[in-house]
């Protein structure tokens, strides 16, 4: 069985770990959510230093181009997942920002998933309004997922 825990408050993770945690349980993934460069710069340094055997980064919603190179280069992040916003008042997700994040993952051989477009997607100079039921399907149709090469 594989468990995963995702958190916006990287600082709280160490205090929530069990006493026998050591470097982490092999069946537990811990993810940290980020949405912009400020969140990356605040959360990921703490997360990288937290003893975890399988780390993921969720960039959701993607609000701007972010630079993950430093953190991906550590080899401590197994995967990155990205998405746009879906709820009422959702901001526009720029497809090009998704591509930049994906390329960083490819550059560092880190798995990448584009798991949902969000309500509004700016692609090829046009904002597309996407029905909630289609957000995951359309993201999959773009074929952006990258599986880490062993």
Beta strands, then each sheet from edge to edge (+ up, - down):
strand 1: 3-7
strand 2: 28-34
strand 3: 55-60
strand 4: 79-83
strand 5: 93-94
strand 6: 111-116
strand 7: 120-123
strand 8: 126-129
sheet 1: 1+ 2+ 3+ 4+ 6+
sheet 2: 5+ 7+ 8-
end
